[in-house]
Amino acid sequence: MARGARPRGGEDGQASVELVAAIPVLLVATLVVAQLAVAGYALWSAGAAARAGARAGYVGGDAEAAARRSLPTPLRHDARIEATDRVEVRVRAPALIPGMPSVPVTARAGLDAGDG
């Protein structure tokens, strides 16, 4: 065979085929990681709101209003807040993929005299 000549039936274009096959897998993996990040942010925000509501309730303020104010704007609309002896905040993390259900997240906090 001449120098620089390629044999027939070789691997021409193999890398391109593998890349095209890997793109959907990489896209799905990226969306899953991003959805987990959004759910984590919603959980962290709900926890912070529950603590803010518990602090407001401890000093005699409106626990529900304080919890709702401390939530980020995208999570406020559908948030369910119950303030009794503890504050419970339920939010739905938005879905990044159209047609997928949103992820429900709940956080609770209470502040008793001994919790200081």
Secondary structure by P-SEA (a helix, b strand, c coil): ccccccccccccaaaaaaaaaaaaaaaaaaaaaaaaaaaaaaaaaaaaaaaaaaaaaaacccaaaaaaaaccccccccbbbbbccbbbbbbbcccccccbbbbbbbbbbbbccccc
